[in-house]
Amino acid sequence: MRVEIDGREPEIGQLYVPLLSGDGHFTAMQVRGGRVRGLDLHLSRLSATARELFAADLDPALVRARIRHAIRGVPDCAVRVYVYHPDDLMVMVVVRPPSVLPAGPLALRSVRYERPAAHLKHVGGFGQGYHRRRAVAEGFDDALLTDHTGAIEETSAANIGFFDGAAVTWPTAPHLAGIAMLLLAPRLPSRRAPVLLGDLPSFRSAFACNSIGITPVGRVDDVSYAPDPDLMSMLAAAEAEIPWDAI
């Protein structure tokens, strides 16, 4: 692991902010050969969230330079970029080994949990982590978050899409618009609509996606989905169209 704050190895005092503050935001990406999918979307997310949370301007070119410096000599890795605002904006880049895609198909346990400020990728994700651990303890792979009406939002760390044989439906209940979803949706026959738990038997198949990749969903509670080669082939073709951007 490598951690840099504002382009330098942090001193112990600088780490107090990320360790003790729950007021920050981040983006997560997979780097391969020094390139990343959707780099502009990641940078735009960070800049827009800094304006919303801190009323501060974050220079995308500066963030890009911070990432480039942190991954020097490490062409394949997982990167998280955190932004805090103790006095001025602080950019922390964390470099880890590449993430591994879950084997799938996933078994999801629905839970009622509405993530605060769901449209933001903010720190302090205790709620979804708690529900994920509970789901795993019950024999599932992850939690599927729903609101008080049973409308589906997202999993604990991924967007979810449902396929009816013609198009992918992306749920519209409050959720984080993940970079993978933003990249895939325009390359697929897609629609956005509310999806309730009671609607799940009407779909042919489902999948989850985030920066790590795409994983089929085999079960939500007691609703099962058979393997769907057509869907996975369509998703693979769409994913192959997404360019890798040099950092």
Secondary structure, DSSP 8 states (H G I E B T S, - for coil): -EEEETTB---GGGGHHHHH---EEEEEEEEETTEEETHHHHHHHHHHHHHHHHS----HHHHHHHHHHHTTT--SEEEEEEEE-SSS-EEEEEEES------S-EEEEEEE---TTTTS-BS--HHHHHHHHHHHHTT-SEEEEE-TT-BEEEESSSEEEEE-SS-EEEE-SS----HHHHHHGGGS-EEEE--BGGGGGG-SEEEEEETTEEEEEEEETTEE----HHHHHHHHHHHHTS-EEE-
